[in-house]
Amino acid sequence: MYELLLAPFVDFEFMRRALAGTLALALGAGPIGVFLMLRRMSLVGDAMAHAILPGAAVGFLFSGLNLFAMTAGGLVAGCLVALLTGLVARMTELKEDAALATFYLLSLALGVTIVSVKGTNIDLLHVLFGSVLALDDQTLLLIAGNATLTLVVLALIYRPLIIECVDPGFLRSVSRAGAPAHLAFLALVVVNLVSGFHALGTLLAVGIMMLPAAIGRFWARDITLMIVVAAASGVVSGYVGLLLSFHTGVPSGPAIILVAGALYLLSVLFGQVGGLVRQALPRRHLEA
Amino acid sequence: MLTRRHLLIGSAALAALSALPALAQDKLKVLATFSILADFVRNVGGDRTEVAALVGSNNDAHVYAPAPADAKKVADAKVVITNGLGFEGWMTRLVQASGSKAMIIVATKGIAVRRAAGGHGDSDPHAWQSAANANVYVANIRDALTAADPAGADAYRAHAAAYLARLDALDAEVKQAVAAIPADRRRVISTHDAFGYFQQAYGIEFIAPQGVSTEAEPSARDVARIITQIKRQKIPAVFLENITDPRLMQRIAQETGARIGGKLFSDALTEEGGEAPSYIEMMRHNIKQISLALMS
């Protein structure tokens, strides 16, 4: 049992670092994912993850696989795409989803081009898939710092954010906090994706955000509990995924997301809130 | 007025173009299968030969797939120099397909063949990794060129003698560099399977990482195995080609205290101006990287 569950982390520093990184990532990304899901923006995360690529690529172009250059580039590109999308949606006939789709596809193509200009396909793969096994001090601090920032800011904008999920019209009538809260939230999405792409790469960073959120939806009606379940299942996925990678030789990033996927399937089947099995079972009628 | 002048310039250019192949035809056309052989041939043949390589610089002969244009190259050549020992498995078919009447020469004839590390009983084709073997290559190429072009015999002999002297100097240089490395540090962990002859000739041990798959993304298990092996066998340096992520190499180095070696060239030369544009420069580059990594 010890050999199976603990020894990898006791024996190898890189495993401890990977675990710490995924834990921090799950704590920050879980709540963000829940809000994305409740606002029917689940695919926005995916789109934004691709939108980050050209910024990270420009950073890569100037200084290789450098943490700060790639992070700063990713943040700028993500915010730029969010902004442009908002502008186009507001000022033209195009709806927000279509505007976002165009910009993220442009971003993705631009990013792949930029990486290919300097590096090779192999470099491109590093950017697309990240490497949870190679987290150094700086990257760990960045991920942990981002998670802390995320939780603090979420606590500050918690109320308007929830009201906007449920009834945006009401929020507009009683408060002007809606727009700033929305923008702060989008910034948090970008920050967490940037964290995620250091560990899991641009393709899978969204996985640690959305899968736990979807899992949480099946186990709780209350949003607080939903967030707790999401963060917890992210943590479990990270731990089990790393063990899976260690014992079977599956690449680590995909292993973490696959474990989350398995948890999700279990939740779809057996979840307390709207799980398939639960729906199929006959329920007692309420009697007066 | 203008159009007529253009016409004149154009036809002059055409005439010049058609004259070019006529000049080239005076030379002996030699085709080498890959860049290192082509470098040998150039050194022996000098101005009398026109050398082309099927698998050019920076390309891997292991994964090469012949294109129709290559069959034409084979058909045009007077002499084809191959490495043999199973290195160019595609060669026989290519020669048959091209209908070539060229002399096919196996440059490794007379070399003491090593069994490949894979344990399949196959011979290891990377014989050029020892400068002493390179002498055999050069002698074989000299004899082949002389047979195909007897008029140039003196030139080939002179060129080959000069080049062989440089190879001897290279051999001594590599041995000297190895002698400067403490005997207990002459070990590296490496995914290269091409350095068997190098190990045999110069005594640097190349240890393969055990049970590590060579696909692009290493798993946690792969990294753990490499780290354990480096620690257990106290290997001072790593040359890993399959782990291309510099961040991951950094992590392994920090966790084991082993030094990360630079890039080694095994099967292909680089372009002109690169780190290993010729055989001699390739060997110098490799031994320099190995010394740098192993010197305490």
Chai-1 contact restraints between the chains, C-beta under 6 A:
chainA,res_idxA,chainB,res_idxB,connection_type,confidence,min_distance_angstrom,max_distance_angstrom,comment,restraint_id
A,F12,B,A224,contact,1.0,0.0,6.0,A-B,restraint_1
A,E13,B,E255,contact,1.0,0.0,6.0,A-B,restraint_2
A,F14,B,R251,contact,1.0,0.0,6.0,A-B,restraint_3
A,L65,B,P246,contact,1.0,0.0,6.0,A-B,restraint_4
A,L65,B,R247,contact,1.0,0.0,6.0,A-B,restraint_5
A,I122,B,T244,contact,1.0,0.0,6.0,A-B,restraint_6
A,H126,B,D245,contact,1.0,0.0,6.0,A-B,restraint_7
A,S131,B,D245,contact,1.0,0.0,6.0,A-B,restraint_8
A,S131,B,R247,contact,1.0,0.0,6.0,A-B,restraint_9
A,S131,B,L248,contact,1.0,0.0,6.0,A-B,restraint_10
A,L133,B,A220,contact,1.0,0.0,6.0,A-B,restraint_11
A,L133,B,V223,contact,1.0,0.0,6.0,A-B,restraint_12
A,L133,B,L248,contact,1.0,0.0,6.0,A-B,restraint_13
A,A134,B,R247,contact,1.0,0.0,6.0,A-B,restraint_14
A,A134,B,L248,contact,1.0,0.0,6.0,A-B,restraint_15
A,A134,B,R251,contact,1.0,0.0,6.0,A-B,restraint_16
A,S245,B,S219,contact,1.0,0.0,6.0,A-B,restraint_17
A,S245,B,A220,contact,1.0,0.0,6.0,A-B,restraint_18
A,F246,B,A220,contact,1.0,0.0,6.0,A-B,restraint_19
A,F246,B,R221,contact,1.0,0.0,6.0,A-B,restraint_20
A,G249,B,S219,contact,1.0,0.0,6.0,A-B,restraint_21
A,G249,B,R221,contact,1.0,0.0,6.0,A-B,restraint_22
A,V250,B,S219,contact,1.0,0.0,6.0,A-B,restraint_23
A,P251,B,E217,contact,1.0,0.0,6.0,A-B,restraint_24
A,P251,B,S219,contact,1.0,0.0,6.0,A-B,restraint_25
A,S252,B,A220,contact,1.0,0.0,6.0,A-B,restraint_26
